[in-house]
């Protein structure tokens, strides 16, 4: 069982009636229910909670953190963002979703602007699996069609991924690196593009499978802790 925290701004759902109809209890609740059904121990946290719902004790008890943000990135406290970054480096998995490419934790972990092209007209998206042997692709077909999506287009200003799992094509002609894996310190990161709030993308079976797979992949694994600093020789040194 993986300890998962699902973080969400929880602004669109309360301020936009159309979004509220799709996600009446918030995007975080929809994702939490999915991961609970997958057998994980799940909690949620939102922007307007004290410390954004992410005090140190919560992060210390989190194996994988999902992050959904869009219109209030600047409202996230710098100290909380840095707290997330440090936990990722210590080994916590991190899944920034959709517009979380502009979130403070992701930008700090990437060290780039994380900017991109975008267009919102509800066009078709097709995600192509370009790394079919990767664990995040388990149980999926070669491609996934999203009937209506917000377009994100290249150039996506992020570092070269350690593994590129999905590439998207959009009806308007653009392409985008939609599934990017990174390691920062001991933590695994998977950026996954689909999930605009005005479309029920997080209820689509294939997208849900990707998220379940990604949580399993990003969860910490057992292994020796690295030691840093002055080291005594492991073998005898003759002078």
TAQUICOR-V661145 format. One record per residue. N is the residue number from 0. RES is the residue in one letter. SS is DSSP state (a for helix, b for strand, c for the rest). OMEGA is omega in radians with two decimals (999 if undefined). D_CENTER is the distance of its C-alpha to the mean C-alpha in Angstrom with 2 decimals. Layout:
n	res	ss	omega	d_center
N	RES	SS	OMEGA	D_CENTER
N	RES	SS	OMEGA	D_CENTER
This chain:
n	res	ss	omega	d_center
0	X	c	-3.14	18.90
1	X	c	3.06	15.52
2	X	b	-3.03	15.15
3	X	b	2.97	11.97
4	X	b	3.11	11.37
5	X	b	-3.12	9.77
6	X	b	-3.11	10.08
7	X	b	3.01	11.34
8	X	c	-3.10	13.90
9	X	c	3.09	16.09
10	X	c	-3.11	18.32
11	X	a	-3.05	18.50
12	X	a	-3.11	19.36
13	X	a	-3.05	22.22
14	X	a	-3.08	23.51
15	X	c	-3.07	23.42
16	X	a	-3.13	25.47
17	X	a	3.10	24.07
18	X	a	3.12	20.46
19	X	a	3.10	21.97
20	X	a	-3.14	23.71
21	X	a	-3.10	20.62
22	X	c	-3.04	18.65
23	X	c	3.13	21.66
24	X	c	3.12	20.00
25	X	c	3.08	16.73
26	X	a	-3.11	13.40
27	X	a	3.14	12.47
28	X	a	3.12	15.61
29	X	a	3.14	15.03
30	X	a	3.13	11.78
31	X	a	3.13	13.65
32	X	a	3.08	16.65
33	X	a	-3.05	14.98
34	X	a	3.00	13.82
35	X	a	3.11	17.21
36	X	a	3.11	18.94
37	X	c	3.04	17.31
38	X	c	-3.10	19.07
39	X	c	3.06	16.62
40	X	b	-2.93	17.53
41	X	b	2.95	15.32
42	X	b	3.06	15.71
43	X	b	3.08	14.43
44	X	b	-3.11	14.64
45	X	b	-3.03	15.28
46	X	c	-2.99	16.26
47	X	c	3.03	19.97
48	X	c	3.07	20.34
49	X	a	-3.06	22.08
50	X	a	-3.12	19.91
51	X	a	-3.14	17.12
52	X	a	-3.05	17.20
53	X	c	2.99	15.95
54	X	c	-3.09	19.24
55	X	a	-3.11	19.53
56	X	a	3.11	20.71
57	X	a	-3.14	17.62
58	X	a	3.11	15.32
59	X	a	-3.13	18.00
60	X	c	-3.10	17.82
61	X	c	3.05	14.07
62	X	c	-3.13	13.06
63	X	b	3.12	9.32
64	X	b	2.99	7.58
65	X	b	-3.05	5.21
66	X	b	3.05	5.67
67	X	b	3.10	7.61
68	X	c	-3.09	10.36
69	X	c	-2.96	13.01
70	X	c	-3.06	16.60
71	X	c	3.13	16.73
72	X	a	-3.07	14.71
73	X	a	-3.14	18.12
74	X	a	3.09	18.85
75	X	c	-3.12	16.42
76	X	c	-3.13	18.88
77	X	a	-3.11	18.83
78	X	a	3.09	19.72
79	X	a	3.10	16.82
80	X	a	-3.14	14.35
81	X	a	3.07	16.36
82	X	a	3.10	16.37
83	X	a	-3.12	12.59
84	X	a	-3.13	13.03
85	X	a	3.12	16.00
86	X	a	3.06	14.50
87	X	a	3.14	11.91
88	X	a	3.12	15.08
89	X	a	3.08	16.89
90	X	c	3.11	14.73
91	X	c	3.05	11.96
92	X	b	-3.07	8.82
93	X	b	3.12	5.56
94	X	b	3.01	2.02
95	X	b	-3.03	2.35
96	X	b	3.03	4.22
97	X	a	-3.04	7.75
98	X	a	2.99	9.71
99	X	a	3.00	7.37
100	X	a	3.12	8.56
101	X	a	-3.14	11.53
102	X	c	3.14	10.37
103	X	a	3.14	12.68
104	X	a	-3.10	10.63
105	X	a	-3.14	8.78
106	X	a	3.12	12.27
107	X	a	3.12	14.03
108	X	a	3.14	12.24
109	X	a	-3.12	12.91
110	X	c	3.14	16.34
111	X	c	-3.12	16.62
112	X	c	-3.09	16.76
113	X	c	-3.14	13.67
114	X	c	-3.08	16.07
115	X	c	2.96	16.67
116	X	b	3.07	19.10
117	X	b	3.09	18.59
118	X	b	-3.10	20.91
119	X	b	3.11	20.93
120	X	b	3.11	23.67
121	X	b	-3.10	22.13
122	X	b	3.12	22.59
123	X	b	3.04	21.84
124	X	b	3.01	18.90
125	X	b	3.07	19.20
126	X	b	3.11	16.46
127	X	b	3.06	18.36
128	X	b	-3.12	17.54
129	X	c	3.06	18.66
130	X	c	-2.97	18.06
131	X	c	3.12	19.60
132	X	c	-3.08	20.12
133	X	c	-3.12	16.54
134	X	a	-3.12	15.63
135	X	a	-3.12	12.56
136	X	a	-3.06	15.36
137	X	c	3.10	17.62
138	X	c	-3.08	19.60
139	X	c	2.99	18.71
140	X	c	-3.09	21.25
141	X	c	3.13	21.44
142	X	b	3.12	19.91
143	X	b	3.07	18.25
144	X	b	3.03	19.88
145	X	b	-2.99	18.27
146	X	b	3.13	21.49
147	X	b	-3.08	20.43
148	X	b	2.93	17.55
149	X	b	-3.13	17.13
150	X	b	2.87	17.74
151	X	b	-3.09	15.71
152	X	b	3.08	18.03
153	X	c	0.25	18.71
154	X	c	3.01	19.26
155	X	c	-3.00	15.63
156	X	c	3.06	16.43
157	X	c	3.05	14.14
158	X	c	3.06	15.66
159	X	c	-3.14	16.54
160	X	c	2.99	13.81
161	X	c	3.03	15.13
162	X	b	3.06	14.59
163	X	b	-3.02	14.11
164	X	b	-3.11	13.51
165	X	b	2.97	13.77
166	X	b	-3.14	15.82
167	X	b	2.91	16.49
168	X	b	3.14	19.98
169	X	b	-3.09	20.92
170	X	c	3.13	24.29
171	X	c	3.02	25.23
172	X	c	-3.10	25.02
173	X	c	3.00	21.96
174	X	b	-3.08	19.51
175	X	b	3.05	15.95
176	X	b	-2.93	13.71
177	X	b	3.11	11.00
178	X	b	-2.98	9.47
179	X	b	3.12	9.52
180	X	b	3.10	9.78
181	X	b	2.91	10.96
182	X	b	3.05	12.81
183	X	b	-3.01	13.76
184	X	c	3.12	16.66
185	X	c	-3.04	16.21
186	X	b	3.08	12.43
187	X	b	-3.11	10.14
188	X	b	3.02	6.91
189	X	b	3.03	5.35
190	X	b	-3.13	4.64
191	X	b	-2.96	5.80
192	X	c	-3.01	8.49
193	X	c	3.04	10.43
194	X	c	3.10	10.78
195	X	c	-2.97	13.46
196	X	c	-3.07	15.09
197	X	c	3.14	18.55
198	X	c	-3.06	18.05
199	X	c	-3.01	17.55
200	X	a	-3.10	14.87
201	X	a	3.00	13.11
202	X	a	3.13	16.59
203	X	c	-2.98	17.00
204	X	a	-3.07	17.60
205	X	a	3.13	16.10
206	X	a	3.11	12.69
207	X	a	3.11	12.86
208	X	a	3.10	13.95
209	X	a	-3.09	11.06
210	X	a	3.10	8.68
211	X	a	3.12	11.53
212	X	a	-3.08	12.03
213	X	a	3.09	8.62
214	X	a	3.11	9.12
215	X	a	-3.12	12.59
216	X	a	-3.03	11.89
217	X	a	-3.10	9.73
218	X	c	3.13	12.35
219	X	c	3.09	15.02
220	X	c	3.11	18.16
221	X	c	3.11	21.74
222	X	c	-3.13	23.44
223	X	c	3.07	25.64
224	X	c	3.13	24.49
225	X	c	3.09	25.27
226	X	c	3.13	28.22
227	X	c	3.10	28.63
228	X	c	-3.13	31.94
229	X	c	-3.04	35.56
230	X	c	2.99	36.16
231	X	c	-3.13	39.35
232	X	c	3.08	40.30
233	X	c	3.12	39.43
234	X	c	3.11	42.68
235	X	c	3.12	46.10
236	X	c	3.11	46.68
237	X	c	3.14	50.25
238	X	c	999	51.64
